[in-house]
Amino acid sequence: MKILYFYQYFSTSRGSWGTRVHEFTSEWVKKGHSVTVITSVYAKSDLKASKFIEVQTFDGVKVIVVNVRVDNKQSFLKRIYTFLVYAFLSSWYALTSRYDVAVASSGPITAGLPGLIAKYIRRKKMVFEVRDLWPQGAIEMDMLRQPLLIKMAYWFERFCYRSADLIVALSPGMKKEIEQKWQGTPVISITNAANIELFSTPVEEVDLASHGLQPKAYALYAGNIGKVNNVEWMYEAARLLQEKGSRIRIALIGDGQLREGLIDRKNREGLTHLVFVPLMPKRQLVGFVQQSLVSLVPLANKPVLITSSPNKFYESLAAGVPVIQTTNGWMKDFVETYQVGFTVDPDDPAVLVSSLMELDREADKVNEMKSRCQSVASAHFDKRLLADRMLLEIETIVQ
């Protein structure tokens, strides 16, 4: 089977971004399928390109790089521009490539354009992969305001859903939301995955001291430092930890629009319990995750975010690290069912502080969680297991 995959954020574990598409497609290649990914250059990925269109290969996967840079620090209009450029250029490959099925991965939802061309002009099967509920998320986070653009975005979303032969949602919450709105198209849930081998293998040397951190004495947030990620909540929690004289720090690893402003504020206010660590490749991140007391999955208190499927959730469990998360959706149900973490109020940093100080006092409780985390991750989120499940569904619609 020949698979054409439209995904704008391709990265390997040498980058600082999610590796789902690389891991899934490389597994599919091992099973004898031909996979071509059309992507652009994301600031947090490891992709580099010297030509405007460049062909590269990763573990047998052919990757066509459209050399248009996407960065979370770009203005909203600049990002819309890069999304549209990618969508139109990738449409050429939808028109001219040889393939049996096209996978269009959203967001941005503009990635649906080449998928629709594959469906209606080339008469190929179309899989619509939903990584986040767009435009609902952009509207709730006040990033998309213009009534006309909102109306157009919802129309295009409806068109993509109704045109797909299969919809792949990245969380049970997304699946439920999509099924309630759009009936008729098959919807399955294939979450983000964890590289179990990478995150469960102990890393002997981790440079914590140079960042003012101690093993099992910090809560780790690794990801984008932006509005969606409730960074103000973490800032206030760090301030309360400092006031209480706790040894626990909150460490933020990553980059984003709000990072520099928070660093300036931290320095002005003399906040030592909030530690910023530069963005790093995923392979280097593993040791920082393993040595943390707990992993934070903080999301703003917005309805759409209860459907989120953040990589850090799966990778933390694979590393044997319990999770503290803030949503009232499927992740809350999961951590409570399997006892691998806690759900706390996203608007009350004092509750986070209490949970961290309690965990710091109860080493036995943390050790019990560690073994459960790793076994749960292996059973539910192994990359090979999920790649096989998605491939089976794709094969079903192509036959």
N, C-alpha and C positions, 0 to 999 in steps of 0.2 A: 504494500500500500504506500502511496506517495502522499505525504501530508505537508501542507503549506500553512505555516503558523505566523500570524500577524501579532507581534507583541513588541511594544515600543521600549521596554526596559530590560532587555536581556543582560544577564550577568552570570559569571561563574563564581565559585567560592573565593577566587582571588580578589573579587570586588567587595563592596560594602553594601550589597543589596540582596534581595531575595533571589534564590537560585532555582525556583520551581520549574521554570520552562527548560532551563539547561538540563536539570536532573531528569525530568520526565522524558524529554525528547532523546536524550542519550540512552535511556533505558529502551525506548522504542526502536532506536537504531540497532541495539544489541539483539533485538528480536527479529531483525531482518527488514525493517521498514525504512523508507527513505524520508528524511525530514529536512525541510528548509524553513528557517526562521527569518522573517523580515523584521529588522529592528532599527532603532536609532541609537544615539550615544547618550546614555543617561549619566549624569555627573557622578553618581555613586557606584556605577558599574566599573568593571575592569576593561571594557571595550575601548579601543583606540582605533582611529582610522585616519589615514593620510589622504585618501581620495574621497570625492563626494559620494561615490558608490563603491563599496569595497566588499569583496567576498572573503570570508574567513571560515575556518573549520574548527569545531570544538567537539572532541570525542565522537567524531563521525557525523556530527550535525553541521549541515551547511548553513552559515549565518551570513545573510546579506545585510550589510550595515549602510543605512542611509545616514550620512554624516551630518545630522542635524542635532544639536545639543539640547537636551532637556535638563532643567535644573529646578529644584523646588524653590530656589531663591529668586527665580525669574518672576517678573510681574505676571498677573493673571492674563493680560492681553498677549504678552510675549509667549506664554505657555500655550495659549489657544493657537497662536500662529504656528508654533512648532508642531502641535498636534495635527493641524490642517495640512501642513507641508508633508508630514509623514504619511498621512492618510491618502493624499493624492498621488504621491510617488509610489507608495506600496500598491496602489491600485493597478499600476502598470504590471506588476508581477502577478496579480490576480487575473489579469487579462491574457498574459503571455506564457505563464509557466505551465508545466505539465504536472498535474496532481489529481488526486481522487477526492480529497476533502480539504476544506479550508477551516482553520481555527482562528477566530478573531477574538482577541483578548482585550476586554474593556475593564477599567478605564485607561485612557480616555475613551469615551464612547465613539469617537471619530474612527477608532480602529475597526468599527463595524462596517465602514464604507467598502474596503476591499473584500470583506466577507460577503457583503450584499452583491458586489460585482461577480464574485465567484458563484453565488447562488443563481442570479437571474440572467447573467450574460453567458457564463461558462456552463451553467446547469450542473454545478457540482454541489455536493453536500456541504452544509455550513454548520459549524459548531460555534456557538456564541458563549465565550467564557466570561463570567462576571466576577471580577476581582473586587469591585465595590459598586454600590448602587448609585450610579450616576445617571441623571443630574441631581437626584434627591440629596446626596451628600453635599454637593456644591451649594445648593439652595439653603440647606439648613445651616451650613457654616458661613452663610452670607457672602459667598464668593461669586455667586451668579444671581444678579438682581434684576436685570433688564427683562421686563415681561415678554417681549418678543423672543428673546433668546431662550428664555425658559420654556415658552410654548414650542419653539422649534426643537429644543433638546428633548422634551417629553415625546414629541411626535417621532423623532428619530429613534429614541429608545423603544417605543412601541413597535416601530417598523422592524428593528433588529430582532426583538423577541419573537414576533410573529413569523418572521422569515426563517428563523433557525430551525434546523432539523433536530438539534439537541442543544439544551442550555446547561452549562456546567457552572454551578454556583460554588464559591469558595468557602461557604459555611452553611450549616443547617439553617441558621437564621436568614441568610440570603435566599436559600431555597424556599423557605416558607413564605417570605415576602413576595417573591416572584410568582409562586403558585397562586397566591391570593389575588394578584393583579392580572396575570396573563394565563389564561387557561387554554389548553390545546396542545402546547409544545411540551415534550418530555423535559423534565428538569431533574438533574441529579446534583448531589453535593459531593465534591471532591475538595477537601480542605487543602490549605498549604501543607507542605510536608516538612519533615526534619531529616537531615542527614545524620542518622543515628550513630553511625561509625565515627563521624567527625566530632560530634558534640559529646559522645559518651567516653571517648578515649581520653584518659587523664593527660593534662598538659602540665609538665613538671615545672617549667620556668615561666612565671608571669610577672611582669614588671609593675607591681602594684605600688611599691614604696615611692617611686618617683612621682606618683600622682597623689601621695598622701593617703593611700588606702591600705587596709589590712585585710587578710583573708577572713571571710565570713563576718565582716564588720561593715558591709555596705549593701544597700539596695541598688540594684542596677537597672537603669533604663537605657536600652540601646535602640536607636531609631531616629526618625526625623524629629527635630526640635522645632515644633510649630504649634499653631493654634489647636489643631485637632488633637494633639497629644497631651493636653492638660498640663502644660509645663508650669503654669502659675501654682497649681496644686502641689507639685513636687517642690517648688521653690519655698512655699510656705511651710511644708512639712520639714524641710531641711532647717529652716529658721527655728521651728519649735524643738527639733532635736538638739540644736545648739543651745537653746535656752535651758533645756533640761539637763544639759551636761552629758548626753548620751555619747557613747563611742561610735554609734552607727552614723555613717555618712550616706548621702544619696549621690550616686555617680551617674552622670549622663554621658553616654558615648554616642556621638553622631554630629550631624550638622543640620542647618535649617534656618529659616527666616528670622527666628527669634533668638538664636544662639548668642550672637554678639551683644545684643541688648541686655540679655540676662547676665552675661559675664561682666559687663560694665556695672550693672546694678549690684551684683554679688560683691564686686571689689569695693564699690562705694560704701556698702553696708557692712563690710567685713564678715561676710558669711562664709565660714570655713567648712561647714558641713554639706555644702553643695560643691561637688567636684566635677569639672568638665574635662573629658578625655577626648582627644581628636578622633575623627572618623578613622576607622581602620578596616582592613580586609577581614572577611568573615573568618578565615582560618586563624587570624590573630585574636579575634574577638572571643573565640572559644574559651580560652583560659580565664578571661575576665568574667564570663558567665559562670564557669564552674566554681570560681572562688567567691562568688557573691552569696550573701545570706538568702536573698530572695530576688526574683526578677519582677519588675514593675511593668504592667501593661495598662497604662493610664490613658483613657480616652475621655474626651469632653462629653458632657452630659447632653447628648443629642440623640434623638430616637434612631436615626439611621446607623449610628455607630454600634448599636447592639448587635448588628449583623457582621461586624468586622472579623477579619481572619488574619491577624498579624503574625508574621514569621516568628517574632520573639516569643510568642506563646508556645509554639511547638518546639523551638530550639532550646528553650529553658527547660522544658520537661525532659527532653532528650539528654540534657546535661545533668539531670538529677536535681534541679533547682526548683523549689516551689514558686508559685506565681501569685502575686497580688494584682487583681484586675478590678475594673470599676463599672462594668456594664451589667445590665439586668437581663441579658439575653442568653444565648446558647453557651457562652463561656462561663457564666455564672453556674448554669446547670452542670456543666462538665466538671468544674473544680469541686463542686459540692458532691457530686456523685462519686467521683474517684478520690476525693480527699487529697488533692494535690495543690491546694492553695486557698486563697480567701478572696471574697468580694467585699469591697469597701466603698463608702460614699465618695463619689468623685468631686463633691463640693465641700468636703470636710477634711482638711489635712490632719486634724487632730486624731481622727480615727486611724489614718495610716500610721501615724507616729506610735499610737498605742499598739497596733499590730506588730510593728517592727521591734519595739522594745520587748514585747511578749516573746517573739520568736528568738530574740537574742538571749533571753533567760532560759529557754527550753530547748537545749541542744538535742535531747532525745526525740522530741517531737519533730524537729527538722530532719533528723536522720531517718525517722520512719517515713516521712514524706519523700525523701530522696529516692528510696528504693521503689516506692509506688510511682513516682514521676517517670523513672526510666522504663519501667515495665509498661506503663500506660502509653508512653510515647512509641515504644516498639510495636505495641498491639494496634494502635490506631493511626499513627502518623508517619510510619516508615515510608520513605520516598519510593521504594520499589513497589510496595503494596499499593500505594495510591496511583502510581504511574500505570501499573497493570490494570487497575480498575477503570481508569479513564480510557485507556487504549481499548479495553473490551467494549465499552459503550460506543466508541467511535467505530470500531469494526462492525458493530451491530447495525448502525445506520448506513454504512457503506455497502454492506452485502445486498 
